[in-house]
């Protein structure tokens, strides 16, 4: 959510900023028009209240003097009717303004590169050297099916397209990755959270999924509940509508959850394998920090996610996203992309976003600053990591000519000392 006062007082800056995203500015003009109307109606209501107070005093004096006050009383009745109508109109304008404002994406940071698409993203780090194979590497789907441990056909039978059954050692590796990631984050100062996997509409609104992205969500029929698309939603909303001490900050959470996404608009993309599923596992990092600490918190979160990839010896690159490729709620975002030999390409495995106070305004997350005054916190979130995609990267980077998979050393304690997955 945006500060309407800032929008009103810095409308040119707002438009120039959103233009970098390629955003249609029509709704900004509409919001500003609604705000002018809101101020007019607010003034009308205040004037009517003042008029009624004045009339009430006059009526009291007339009655005290034993004089006829019926004319003044009729004026009060008329003023009440007019004020009620103005109140109703004001409420409608406020609701329409709030709805429009909630659909406008976050303003981007000044250091975000301007661009229209992923081609304008800027590489800021590269780690590891992609392995050179003495055989033609397979993609994870072919590897998993040949091992008899990824069953796409039965996943489709049980539910539909983009669902998968994991079996045997790959099922265990998925579980091992979750434990490894959580243990690493906890040892580095994160508090583990196991939140509900179902949230209400207020939670979805707080982090920006509603109202704009309702088509991407799975809603439970007959309930105001949704399956979570990411742990960011319940974990960020832990502090929704709370005012707390700055001494509590920073709050650093790590949470494993399954994630559920309809993938609306993505059909035809990544239809094979685990890259784009309706249900997948993820370990999410969420930070809630003081407003003056979010820049350093963002870099610390990026470093934390990088450490997981480096611990698993997976080559990756970090990309600073350009203005046209950023998510709705982010003011700055860095994607980590892992190397996948089966595709011969780097693919996203984590997006780490600094949302500034955008989500905190929507969710009412406030702390008392050094001066003791309420201030909106800054929220940050990022995958640490997407579990299924990490498994994909391990399979493809660690595959052997015979179709077996070497298990990374960091995962072996979580897999009973096993070193290799074979058929």
DAJODA-V30843 format. One record per pair of residues at least 12 apart in sequence whose ideal C-beta (glycine too) atoms are under 8 Angstrom apart, sorted by the first residue. I is the first residue (numbers start at 1). J is the second residue. If there is no record, write none. Layout:
# DAJODA-V30843
I:J, I:J
This chain:
# DAJODA-V30843
1:101, 1:102, 1:358, 1:361, 1:362, 2:101, 2:104, 2:107, 2:358, 2:361, 3:361, 4:31, 4:35, 4:97, 4:101, 7:28, 7:31, 7:32, 7:35, 7:101, 8:32, 8:35, 11:28, 11:32, 14:28, 14:107, 15:28, 17:107, 17:108, 18:104, 18:105, 18:107, 20:108, 20:112, 20:114, 20:323, 20:324, 21:105, 21:108, 21:323, 21:324, 21:326, 22:116, 22:323, 22:324, 23:104, 23:105, 27:100, 27:103, 27:104, 28:104, 30:100, 31:97, 31:100, 31:101, 31:104, 34:93, 34:96, 34:97, 34:100, 35:97, 37:93, 38:90, 38:93, 38:94, 38:97, 41:86, 41:89, 41:90, 41:93, 42:90, 44:86, 45:83, 45:86, 45:87, 45:90, 48:79, 48:82, 48:83, 48:86, 49:83, 51:79, 52:76, 52:79, 52:80, 52:83, 55:72, 55:75, 55:76, 55:79, 56:76, 58:72, 59:72, 59:73, 59:76, 99:211, 102:205, 102:211, 102:212, 102:362, 103:211, 103:212, 105:326, 105:328, 105:329, 106:328, 106:329, 106:330, 106:331, 106:355, 106:356, 106:358, 107:331, 107:356, 108:323, 108:326, 108:330, 108:331, 108:332, 109:331, 109:332, 109:354, 109:356, 111:332, 112:320, 112:321, 112:322, 112:323, 112:326, 112:331, 112:332, 113:320, 113:322, 113:323, 114:322, 114:323, 114:324, 115:322, 115:323, 115:324, 115:325, 116:322, 116:324, 117:322, 117:324, 117:325, 118:321, 118:322, 118:325, 120:322, 120:324, 120:325, 121:319, 121:320, 121:321, 121:322, 121:325, 121:335, 122:319, 122:320, 122:322, 123:317, 123:318, 123:319, 123:320, 124:318, 124:319, 124:320, 124:334, 125:306, 125:317, 125:318, 126:316, 126:317, 126:318, 127:306, 127:309, 127:310, 127:315, 127:316, 127:317, 128:310, 128:313, 128:314, 128:315, 128:316, 128:339, 129:315, 130:315, 130:339, 130:341, 131:315, 131:341, 131:397, 133:341, 134:401, 135:401, 137:341, 137:342, 137:396, 137:399, 138:342, 138:396, 138:399, 138:403, 139:272, 139:273, 139:340, 139:342, 139:343, 139:396, 140:273, 140:274, 140:340, 140:342, 140:391, 140:392, 140:395, 140:396, 141:272, 141:273, 141:274, 142:342, 143:342, 143:395, 143:396, 143:399, 143:403, 143:405, 144:170, 144:273, 144:395, 146:403, 146:423, 147:169, 147:170, 147:403, 147:404, 147:405, 147:421, 147:422, 147:423, 148:167, 148:168, 148:423, 149:166, 149:167, 149:168, 149:169, 149:170, 149:171, 149:421, 150:164, 150:165, 150:166, 150:167, 150:170, 150:274, 151:164, 151:165, 151:166, 151:167, 152:164, 152:165, 152:272, 152:273, 159:278, 160:278, 161:271, 162:263, 162:271, 162:276, 162:277, 162:278, 163:277, 163:278, 163:279, 164:274, 164:277, 169:415, 169:418, 169:421, 170:391, 170:395, 170:421, 172:415, 173:391, 173:394, 173:407, 173:411, 173:415, 173:421, 174:281, 174:387, 174:388, 174:391, 175:414, 176:411, 176:414, 176:415, 177:387, 177:390, 177:391, 177:411, 178:256, 178:281, 178:283, 178:387, 179:414, 180:308, 180:311, 180:410, 180:411, 180:414, 181:254, 181:256, 181:283, 181:308, 181:384, 181:385, 181:387, 182:254, 182:256, 182:283, 184:307, 184:308, 184:311, 185:254, 185:283, 185:285, 185:304, 185:384, 186:254, 188:304, 188:307, 189:252, 190:252, 190:253, 190:254, 190:285, 190:304, 191:251, 191:252, 191:253, 191:254, 192:253, 192:254, 192:255, 193:231, 193:235, 193:238, 193:253, 193:254, 193:255, 194:255, 194:256, 194:257, 195:228, 195:231, 195:234, 195:235, 195:238, 195:255, 195:257, 196:228, 196:234, 197:227, 197:228, 197:234, 197:257, 197:258, 197:260, 198:220, 198:225, 198:226, 198:227, 198:228, 199:225, 199:226, 199:228, 199:233, 199:234, 199:237, 200:224, 200:225, 200:226, 201:224, 201:226, 202:237, 202:240, 203:233, 203:234, 203:237, 203:240, 204:217, 204:226, 204:233, 205:362, 205:363, 206:233, 206:236, 206:237, 206:240, 206:359, 206:362, 206:363, 206:364, 207:232, 207:233, 207:236, 207:237, 207:329, 207:359, 207:362, 207:363, 208:328, 208:329, 208:358, 208:359, 208:362, 209:226, 209:229, 209:233, 212:328, 213:328, 215:262, 215:264, 216:229, 216:261, 216:262, 216:263, 216:264, 217:229, 217:260, 217:261, 217:262, 218:260, 218:261, 218:262, 227:260, 228:257, 228:259, 228:260, 229:259, 229:260, 229:261, 230:257, 230:259, 230:282, 230:284, 230:381, 231:255, 231:256, 231:257, 231:259, 231:282, 231:283, 231:284, 231:286, 232:284, 232:286, 232:381, 234:255, 234:257, 235:253, 235:255, 235:284, 235:286, 235:381, 236:286, 236:288, 236:359, 236:363, 236:365, 236:379, 236:381, 237:363, 238:253, 239:251, 239:288, 239:363, 239:365, 239:377, 240:363, 240:364, 240:365, 241:363, 241:364, 241:365, 242:364, 242:365, 242:366, 243:366, 243:367, 243:368, 243:374, 244:366, 244:367, 244:368, 245:367, 245:368, 246:290, 246:367, 246:368, 246:369, 246:370, 248:367, 249:288, 249:289, 249:290, 249:293, 249:367, 249:377, 250:287, 250:288, 250:289, 250:290, 250:293, 250:297, 251:286, 251:287, 251:288, 251:289, 252:285, 252:286, 252:287, 253:285, 253:286, 253:287, 254:283, 254:284, 254:285, 254:286, 254:384, 255:283, 255:284, 255:286, 256:281, 256:282, 256:283, 256:284, 256:387, 257:281, 257:282, 257:284, 258:279, 258:280, 258:281, 258:282, 259:279, 259:280, 259:281, 259:282, 260:278, 260:279, 261:278, 262:278, 263:276, 263:278, 273:392, 274:388, 274:389, 274:391, 274:392, 275:347, 275:389, 275:392, 277:388, 280:386, 280:387, 280:388, 281:386, 281:387, 281:388, 282:383, 282:385, 282:386, 282:387, 283:383, 283:384, 283:385, 283:387, 284:381, 284:382, 284:383, 284:384, 285:301, 285:304, 285:305, 285:352, 285:380, 285:381, 285:382, 285:383, 285:384, 286:379, 286:380, 286:381, 287:301, 287:379, 287:380, 287:381, 288:360, 288:365, 288:377, 288:378, 288:379, 288:380, 289:377, 289:378, 289:379, 289:380, 290:367, 290:369, 290:375, 290:377, 290:378, 291:357, 291:369, 291:375, 291:376, 291:377, 291:378, 293:378, 294:354, 294:356, 294:378, 294:380, 295:354, 297:354, 297:378, 297:380, 298:332, 298:334, 298:352, 298:354, 298:380, 301:352, 301:380, 301:382, 301:384, 302:318, 302:334, 302:336, 302:352, 302:382, 304:384, 305:336, 305:350, 305:352, 305:382, 305:383, 305:384, 305:385, 306:318, 306:336, 308:384, 308:385, 308:390, 309:336, 309:338, 309:349, 309:385, 311:408, 311:410, 312:390, 312:393, 312:394, 312:408, 312:410, 312:411, 313:397, 313:408, 314:338, 314:339, 314:390, 314:393, 314:394, 314:397, 315:338, 315:339, 315:397, 316:336, 316:337, 316:338, 316:339, 316:346, 316:349, 317:336, 317:337, 317:339, 317:346, 318:334, 318:335, 318:336, 318:337, 319:334, 319:335, 319:336, 319:337, 320:332, 320:333, 320:334, 321:333, 321:334, 321:335, 321:351, 327:351, 327:353, 329:353, 329:355, 329:358, 329:359, 330:351, 330:353, 330:354, 330:355, 331:353, 331:354, 331:355, 331:356, 331:358, 332:353, 332:354, 333:351, 333:352, 333:353, 333:354, 334:351, 334:352, 335:348, 335:350, 335:351, 335:352, 336:348, 336:349, 336:350, 336:351, 336:352, 336:385, 337:349, 338:389, 338:390, 338:393, 339:393, 339:397, 340:392, 340:393, 340:396, 340:397, 341:396, 341:397, 341:399, 342:396, 343:396, 347:389, 348:389, 349:383, 349:385, 349:386, 349:389, 349:390, 349:393, 350:382, 350:383, 350:384, 350:385, 350:386, 351:382, 351:383, 352:380, 352:381, 352:382, 352:383, 353:380, 353:381, 353:382, 354:378, 354:380, 355:378, 355:379, 355:380, 355:381, 356:378, 356:379, 357:376, 357:377, 357:378, 357:379, 358:379, 359:379, 360:376, 360:377, 360:378, 360:379, 361:376, 365:377, 365:379, 394:407, 394:408, 394:411, 400:420, 402:422, 403:422, 403:423, 404:420, 404:421, 404:422, 404:423, 405:420, 405:421, 406:419, 406:420, 407:419, 407:420, 407:421
